């Protein structure tokens, strides 16, 4: 849908628009740009503004959104960056991605200056990486001084966990909240807007499975695929333990991309290397072809806060590509899959082993479930479904925007 000049413009404020932030893969498939796609389908103009804390990266040319970045940094110099970014926020509605000082904090500051409504989008529990509700910052007076005054002092970091904790208290200052999991909705309130998938790109009819398997060296095996970054809470050890117990030479776990955070995937290879095929990272546009090479997509999350807060994109990657899904009953996974996949309890290698055996012995039914998963993804987890949910949230807010606000913007063109 074309953006009308009389439609409000929406500023998506993102904390880190760098190659190590949301612009990995050119922004494709990452939550802020999924929101942008859905908003564009509704006819809104969209700009994406934010700080750049790492290497610069370009936005995928198909996005059609305006991108404005300001160099990031540390306090106190970072206050100047904030001032610069405030000047770039032109939208009639401000949509802050993540409850961070570098996104929601800036958005609420702009609201105080311009009275523009703010929506807070929460797609992760940021504090879960720092102990969650157990996090405490209780330094000695001397340590506090070091953290504030020394170069590279901890409190000079704009997203120090102390500030993240403070920002959780400011979520209620937003006019609306959207979340992408029930866990986050329960914690922060607001409206559930799950991630949408580009079902035209992730369309199994566009790819040949045998060709993909040959291209990626997987033709000789029955492939369980994990198209994501390994981390302990993602449960890959349970899958590998299950493969150990099955001990069938034609089975392999293909890990796509590896861990950008640490050497965890190397640890997995050291212990279970005989079962692992490690594939490199690929551009987002290539991922459907990679997923096409899989027999089964595995999403074996463990029952931990970090997993509960996340919407596993690899789940809808597999669903959209009509692959059988083997996953655990953690967080939103049972709701997302419905009865179109296979579910086991978390931390249960024996159950995974039994379910893999069952899938092997009942392959036609597993393929049919994959086809049903595709249909469910199209209906509930497409970009269009995301747009439909956002429409219900934003339309009442748009109705309250003063006509003078739109008139001022149009007169400044």
Secondary structure as UniProt FT lines:
FT   TURN            5..6
FT   STRAND          9..14
FT   TURN            19..23
FT   HELIX           24..27
FT   TURN            28..29
FT   HELIX           31..41
FT   TURN            42..43
FT   STRAND          45..52
FT   TURN            61..62
FT   STRAND          66..71
FT   TURN            75..77
FT   HELIX           78..88
FT   STRAND          93..97
FT   HELIX           101..105
FT   HELIX           106..114
FT   STRAND          117..122
FT   HELIX           126..130
FT   HELIX           132..134
FT   HELIX           141..149
FT   TURN            151..152
FT   HELIX           154..156
FT   TURN            158..159
FT   HELIX           161..168
FT   TURN            169..170
FT   HELIX           171..173
FT   STRAND          176..179
FT   HELIX           182..188
FT   STRAND          191..192
FT   TURN            199..201
FT   HELIX           204..206
FT   HELIX           209..215
FT   TURN            216..217
FT   TURN            219..220
FT   STRAND          222..226
FT   HELIX           232..234
FT   HELIX           236..246
FT   TURN            249..250
FT   STRAND          251..256
FT   HELIX           264..272
FT   HELIX           273..275
FT   STRAND          276..279
FT   HELIX           284..286
FT   HELIX           287..292
FT   STRAND          296..299
FT   HELIX           305..308
FT   HELIX           313..320
FT   TURN            321..322
FT   STRAND          324..328
FT   TURN            331..332
FT   HELIX           333..337
FT   TURN            338..339
FT   STRAND          342..344
FT   TURN            346..347
FT   HELIX           349..361
FT   HELIX           363..380
FT   HELIX           383..399
FT   HELIX           403..411
//
